[in-house]
Amino acid sequence: MIMASMTITATTSSLLPTKHGTFRVHAFRRRDGLEHLALCMGEFEGSAPVLARIHSECLTGEALGSLRCDCGEQLEQALAAIAAEGRGVLVYLRQEGRGIGLFNKVRAYRLQDQGADTVEANVRLGFPADARDYAAAIEIFEWLGIDRVKLMTHNPAKIRALTEAGFEVVERVEIAPQPKPDNQAYLATKRQRMGHLPARPRLRALK
């Protein structure tokens, strides 16, 4: 594995009881001032791949119940899958709005109200279609001692980032929230313009 130059400057941890079970939550602070989390269940010693999800913050979808996206459902399905397996990690990255921040995310929403798709809205505001990066997730996996993962994602950029950093992605695990009238265009844009892989009807880990 290619070891990243670590930028984590502080860590702390505690137990976190949730409706899916009790996780150990690790908090990380980096030199850039951003703070990220890892919710872990089970032990990671040995060579068996770890069920993993890299999840970017979405306040509107996760806390406010927005139907514009599927982020809240993805988060819930990933935590449920980890709990069902009894072993896994969800890395929660604080990069709201695909990395453009909450204020600009609402500005992008306004452009979407006027007919732009999610890619067009970000570009018209002067941002990349997706401004996220996964360097923090790579550091967190290294800190946890994880180098082989079963990755819950439809985003090939996450697979590519881990593979290029020397991790082995042994399997891509489906997460498949049910499309809704308010997010069908959003989901289509992710597939057609951002290269996201199509979802099958249900999450295999929950079958």
VENJO-V527541 format. One record per helix or strand of 3 or more residues. SS is the DSSP state (~ for helix, > for strand). FROM is the first residue (numbers start at 1). TO is the last residue. If there is no record, write none. Layout:
ss: <SS:SS>
from: <FROM:FROM>
to: <TO:TO>
This chain:
ss: <>:>:>:>:~:~:>:~:~:~:~:>:~:>:~:~>
from: <8:21:35:50:59:71:88:96:102:118:135:148:156:168:184:204>
to: <18:30:41:56:62:85:93:99:113:124:144:152:164:173:194:206>
